[in-house]
Amino acid sequence: MAGSSAEVMWDVPGSFAWGVFHERHPRLIHQLGTDLPLTAEQRHALGELLDETLTGTVRPLPADAPDAGRWAAWGAGRYGRPWGETSFLWAESYFYRRLLGALGYFDQGTWHGLDPFGPAKAAELHGGAVDAELAGLDDLPESAPGSAGGRALGDALLTASLWGNRADLGFRITAGRGSGPDGPLLADGREAIWKHLAARPGRVCLVADNAGPELLPDLVLVDHLLHTGLAEAVVLHVKPHPYYVSDATPADTYACLRRLRSASGAAAEVGERLWREVESGCLVVRAHPFSCAPLGYADMPDDLRRDFAAATLTVMKGDLNYRRLVGDRHWPATRPFADAVAHFPGPVAALRTLKSDVAVGLDAATEARLDADEPGWRTSGRHALIQARL
Ligand SMILES: O=P(O)(O)OC[C@H]1O[C@](O)(CO)[C@@H](O)[C@@H]1O
């Protein structure tokens, strides 16, 4: 099946992916020079990386890099070849790994482990928009699980988590802050998800995406699942190191928990409960190396496959996870979601705002309407979907 549609490549002038490399990455590197006191050596290394991606061949990691072996396998056949021949998924992922390398993130020294996107993430997490979001939790009704009110509350939390995905910093480097009001969902699997969870409360895996304004509503959703008994335990999968600008790491996760706990009202109660769930082991934070791999979930390693296979439900957040889940290919948008995720070892749901070319599981009328009315619908971030194979 994978061979029947072409992979998304980035070196196609005028394509969305081309813009990521030619417009977004230069701006991102400029922004780093504003946010951090970079040395001449670091600036030079970042400049070289940009040039390499746009005009050069792919250089491997230094042999002594801690993840050199992993990347040798993940990139086999690509090193020494032009960057332009690599797929969008692979190239963008490797770009972020090399960016960290250019800053000395993996070396001994003062930049070791220092999140270069930390200043931008912190500004968001402690900004007024987050204050307002957290205060809004005071207005949510208390409702019994299983009641109509409980379902409405669940829907509201699921939807908040979904639209939180629009808040990714990488996207906003070129798209600007606003992308219009939340629109109707292109696919709405909410009812099926609630029925599924109510019938089989167990361990839920939530594969998180961005920190701050996305992770906070994710955590509120996690609290809802645990608090109402729809989940007995939750495993929150985050990235082992900074990635795609605002992707959540363990440090970002604990910063969000502290932010919730130090808020007031309902947000503080959620924070307190989640804090205890972490202490008791009902909420586990996991940072698997494959979370930063340049590959689709069809190629995940056995330990991760076992983790997802044993879960009642795996929730994949965000655009990149969606691309990795369904395959980063030019699929017909009407390809059934269940076909695209047939490789996945357990029940799986995707919560995603559309920020790249890939889409599956839409009906033909929806696709025709979007194509006619709104040529940029796949990448504008104005549309969202909730799809599930249970
Ligand atoms: O944070 P998200 O939802 O995964 O979005 C990141 C997306 O941003 C991009 O870098 C460009 O929009 C995509 O390649 C990627 O899928």
The ligand as an ORCA input file, in Angstrom:
! r2SCAN-3c Opt
* xyz 0 1
  O       3.026     20.626     15.840
  P       2.432     19.831     14.751
  O       0.945     19.885     14.738
  O       2.944     18.446     14.687
  O       2.826     20.547     13.433
  C       4.104     20.517     12.987
  C       3.975     20.609     11.550
  O       4.616     21.748     11.204
  C       5.308     21.523     10.039
  O       6.637     21.601     10.396
  C       4.959     22.444      8.998
  O       3.656     22.837      9.160
  C       4.930     20.188      9.554
  O       5.958     19.637      8.905
  C       4.554     19.503     10.777
  O       3.739     18.472     10.442
*
